[in-house]
Amino acid sequence: MQRQLKIAFYNLTTTTKHGGVESFVWEVARRISEQGHAVYLFGGRGSVTRPYKDLTILQYPYIAREVWGRVPPLRKSLNLLKLLERMSMATSAVQDLTNGNFDIIQVSKPYDFPISAHARNYSNARVVYNSQGTDFFPGDVLFRRSIDGSFACSRYNAQMVENHFRMPISVSYNGFDERIFCPLSPVPTLRKRLSPDGAPVLFYVGRLVTFKGIDHLLDAMALLKGRLAPRLLLAGDGPHRTNLEQRAQQLGIADRVHFLGALANTDLPRYHAVSDMFVMPSTDHETFCIAACEAMACARPVVAARTGGLIEVVRDGETGFLVPPADPRAMADRIDQLLRDTALRKQLGLQGREWTLQMFTWDRVVERVLGCYADVLGQKPVPKRSLAREV
C-alpha cells in the first residue's frame, strides 16, 4: 500500500471568503482526507468554515487589502494590494509551512509563490500550482522553477498561464457536490413567496461585483415585459450591491429583483427547484464557473455569456445558451425563448445534469489532482482508498 501523503493547501481566502477558489480548496481537501491522507488547510484568520472532519485548519493573522489600500500610492493596483495581503500572512505562516514535513504544498495564486518557493527550498515538499485565475504580478515568473506541477481549472485559464509563465500546464476542471446539487421537487410556499403573482423566476448565484455583468442582466430584465416578465433572484453579496439596487430602481424593475444575500450551499438546490432557469452574465475573469455546474446538476438550463471558461462549462444549444457578453438584448431574447418553451427548458436541464455528472463531479476532480501529485512525486498513482466515510 502506498504511504499516506501529508498535504498543505495554502490559500489565505479559504477561511475568509466564499467563492470558486475557496470551494475548490475545501472540497478537494475534504475528499483527499477521506482517502486517508493528512490534509492541512492554511488560511487567514476569518469566520468561513465547513463542518468537515479530518481536516486540520490553521489560521494566521494578516493585513487585509482594504487596509493596505488606505495608502494612496498602493490603491492604484489591486494585484499589488492582494500581494501585500498575502505576504502579510506569510510572515506568520512561513515557519509552519516550512517545518511541516509536507509532501505536497498546493497553492492557487501566484501571490503565494514566494512563500511556497521558500518552503520548498528548505524542506522536501513539492509545490503544485492549481491556477484559478490570472492574478499575476511583476516578477512572478522568477518563481516558475519552484513549481513542480501545475493544472488549471479550464483550457481558457491554462492558455493564459502558459502564455504568461511559459511553462506547460494541464487542465483539471473544477467540480460540484452531487450529494447536494441534484433535482428537487419545488416547495410551493417558497415559490409563492418569491413570485406571488406566478411570474417566471430567474436565478443567479455569485459575487455582486462589476465583472459578473449583473448590470447587463438588469438591462435585459427591463426588456422582458408583459405576461412573461420574470422575477430575478440574486444570491450572493459584494461591493457592487448598492449600485445594483440603484440600477434596478432607475430601470423601474426593483419590485422584480430580489437580493437574497449569501446563501449556504445546502440551501441553493431549493432555490434552483423553484426557478425556471439560471443566468450568468459575466463579462470577464470567469475562468470556470462552479455556480453554472451546480445549476445544471439541478437540471436547470443556463443562459450565460460567451466568455472565458463558461464556453467549456455550458454547451450552447445542449445544456443552455451562450450569448455575447454585455449584450442585454441577446440575453433577453434567449431568456424569452426558454420561458416560452417548457419542453425545451426541461430537455436542456436534463442534458445539463447528464453533462455535469460526466465531467464535473468532485471525485473526478480528485482523481486528476492525485494523478498530478503522483507525477511530481515520481511515484505510481496514489490509490483510491475508501470513499465511504461521511463527514
N, C-alpha and C positions, 0 to 999 in steps of 0.2 A: 504493500500500500504506500502511496506517495505521502511524503511528510506534510504535516499541517503547515500552511503558509501564515505568515504574520504580515498583515497589510494595513497601511495607513492611507486613508482618504483625506487629503489635505485640501480644505476649501473653506475659507472664512464664512461665507454666506450660508453654508449648510445649516447652521444653527441660529441664523439671524434673519433670513428672508425666505419667502416662498417663491418658487419658480421652477423652470425646467431643469436647470443645472442641479438645483438642490434636490429635486425629486429623483434625478438620476443617481446622485450620491447615496441618498437614503435607501432607495430600492435595491440597487446593485449591492451595496454593503450588506443589507439585510439578507439577501439570498445567498451571498457568498458565505456569510456567517452560518447560515442554515446548512451549508455543505461541510461544516466542520472546521473552517478556517478562523483564525483570530483576527478580528477586524476592529480597527480603531478609527474613529471619526475626529479629526482635528477641525475645530470651528471657532468662530468668535463668540464672545460672551453674549448670549442672547436667549430669547424665550422660545424659539422654534424647536420643537422636538417631536418625536414619534414614538409610540409605545412598542418599540421593537426590543426583544430580548437579545442577549448575547452580543450586543454592540457596546464597545467601550467608548464613551463620549468624553472628549477632552475639550474644554473651552478656555479661551485666553482673552485677556483684555486687548483692546485695540482702539485707535483713534479713528472715528468714523469720517468718511469722505466729506460729510457736511461740515464737520469741524475744520478740516483742512481747507475747505472752500471759503472759509471766512478770511483767508489771506488773499487779497485781490490778485496778485500775480499767479496764484495757483489755480484759481477757479476757471481760468481760460481753457484748461484741458481736463476733461472728465477722466481720461485714461491716466493722467498723472495723479489725480485725486484717488483713483482706485489703487494705483500702485503704492501710494503713500499709506493708504488704509491697510493694505495687505502687509507692507513691510513693518508697520507698527505692531501688528500681531506677531509677526515673525520673531521680533526681539524676545518675546516671551516663550514662543513655541519651539524655537530652534534647538534647544538642548534636548527636549523630549523627542523631537523628530530624529535628531542625530543619534541619540543614545538608545533608541527604542528597539534596536536589533530587528528592524523590519526587512522582510524580503522584497516587498514592493511598496513604493510610495507613489500614489496616484494623485495627480493634480489636474485641475480643469481649466486653469487660467495661466497664461504666460507670466502674469504678475508674480506667480509663486515659483517661477523657475530659479531665481537666485537662492531661495532657501532650500529647494529640493536639490539643487546642484551642490550646495554646501553639505547637506546631509549625505548625499551620495559619495562625496569625496572623502568623508570621514566615517563611513560605515560600509557595509556590504550590500546596501539596498540598491535595487534597480528602480529607475524612475520611468513611470508610464504617464504619458500626456493624453488625456481624453479631452479633445477640443470640443467646446460647446459654443464657440462664437469667434469673434475677431477682436478681442481686447489686446491688441498689440501695443507695444510701447518702444520708444527708441532704445536700441541696444539689446532687445530681447533675443536677437539672432545670435548673440555671443554665447548664449547658453544652450544652443541646439545640440551640441556634442554631449551634453549631460542627459539627453533624453534617450532612453534605451528602447522604447517602443511607443507607438502613438496610434490613435484611432480617432476619427471624427464622427459626429452624430449624423452626418449626411454627406453625399457626394459634393453638394454645393459647398459645405464647410471645408471638406477635405481639399478641394481645389484652391480655396483661399489660403489655407495653411501651407500647402505645397508651394504656392507662388511666393509666399512671404518668407518661409524658413528654408526653402529649397531642400526639403527632406521628404522622403516617402511617408505616406500616412494611409492607413486602411480605413474602411468605413464600418462602423457598428452603430446601427440606428438606435435611438432611444426606445423606451418601451412604456407600457402601461400595465396596470394591475388588473388582470382579467378576473380576479376574485372579487373585485369591487365594481369594475365597469362592465356591466352587462345589461341587456334589455330588462326593464322592469315594467310592470303594469302601472299606468298613470294613477296618481292619487287624485280623485275628482275634486276634493276640497282644496288641494294646493293649486290645481289648475284654475279653479273658480276664484281663488284669492288673487292670483296673478293676472287673470284675464276675466274680470267679472262679466264683460259683455260677450264672451265667447270668441274674441278675436284671435287670429293665429299668434303663435309665440315663437320668437327667435331667441336664441341663447348664445351668449359669448362668455368665455372664461379666460381670464388673463389679467395681466397688469394694466392699469389705466395710465399708459404713457403714450407719448406722441407717435412713436413709430408703429404702434399697434393699429394705427389708421382708423380709430373709432370715430374721429370727426367725419370721415368719409362715409362710414356706416350710418351715422346720424343723418347725413345728407341724403343717403339712399332711403332711409326711413321716411323722410319728408316727401319723397317722390311716390311712396306707396300709399295711395289714398283709396277711399271707397270701402266697399264691403270687405276686401281682403287686407285692409291696412293693419299690419301686425303690431304687437307689443314686443318690446326688446328688453331682455333681462341681461344685465351686465354684472357678472360675478367677478369680484376682484377689487383691488384698490390701488391707489398710486397718486403721484403728484399732479396728474392731469385731470383728476376727477372734478374739481371745481370748474375748470374750463369747459368740460363736457356738459356739466349741469347747466351752465350758462348758454352753451350752444344749443342744447335741447329746448331751452326757453325761447331763444331767438327764432328757432325754426317752428315753434308752435307745436312741438311734439312731446313736451315734458310729461304730459299725462300718459304717454305711451312708452316711456323709458323708465325702467326700474333699476336703481342702483342697489344691488344686494349686498355689497361689501364682500369681504373674503369668506368663502365657504370651505368647510372641510371636504377632503376628497370623498369621504364616505357619504356626504350629502349630495354630491353632484349628480349621481345617477337618477335621483328622484326628480331633479330639475330637467335633466335630459328627457325623462319619460313624459313630462308634461309639455315639452317643447316640440315644435314641428320641424325644426332644423337647427343646425349650428352654423355660426358665422365667424369668420376670422379674416378681418380686412387689413392685415399688416402691410405696411409699405416698405419695410426694410428690416434687417437684422434677424429675420426669422430663420434660424439655421435648421430647425426641425419643426416642432410644434406638437408636444405631447397632448395638449388640450384637444387638438383635432383627432388624434388617435383615440382618445377616451370617448369622444363623441361618436365616432364611427363604431367603436366597440359596443356602444349603447344603441346601435342600429339607427343612428341619425345621419341623414345626408348632410354634407358640408358645402357651404358656399365660401370660398376663400380666395384671397388674392394670389395671382400667379407670380410668386416671388420667393426667392431663397429656397429653403428645404421643403416648403409647402408643396412644391411641384412633385417631390418624391413621396410625400405622405398622402396627399389627396389625388386620386386618379380621376382626371377630368372626364366626365360623362359616365363613369363607372361607380364611383363612391360619392360623387358630388360634382360641383362645377368650380372651375378656376376662372377668375375674371382679372382684367388688367388692374394693377394696384392704383389706388387713388382715382378710381372711376366709379362714382356713385351710381350713374345711370346703368352701367353694365351690371353692377351688383344688384340694383333694384330689379332689373329685368330677370335675372336668374332666380332671385327670391320669389318674384311674382310667378314665374313659370312653375316652380315647385309648389307654391301654395295652391295653384290651380289644378295640380295633378297628384292626387293622393296615391295612386298606384305607383307613380314614378318615385315619390318620396320613399315609399316602402321598399321598392326594388333597390334603390341606391343605398338605403340604410342597411339592408340585408347583405348586399355586396361589400359594403364598408366593413361590417363586422367580420365577415369571412377574411377580408384582406388583412385586418389588424391581427387576427388570430394567427394568420400565416406568417406575418412579418415582424410584429412589434411587441410580442409578449416579453416580460422581463426575463423569463427563463431562456429565451433565445438570445437576449442581450448578454446575460451572464455567461452563456456558452461561448460567445465571441470574446468576452473580456478575459475569461480564463484561458482561452487559446492564446491571447496576446501575452498574458503572464508567462505561459509555458514557453513561448518563443523567446522572451527576454531573459528567462532563467535558464534557457538551454536544456530544458527537460522535456519529457513526454507530456502530452496534455494532462492537466490536473483532472483526475477522475471525478465524476459527479458522485457525491455522497448522498445521503438521504434528503429528499425534499419534503418529507412527510411531517416534520415538526411544524406546528403552527406557532405564531408569535402573537 
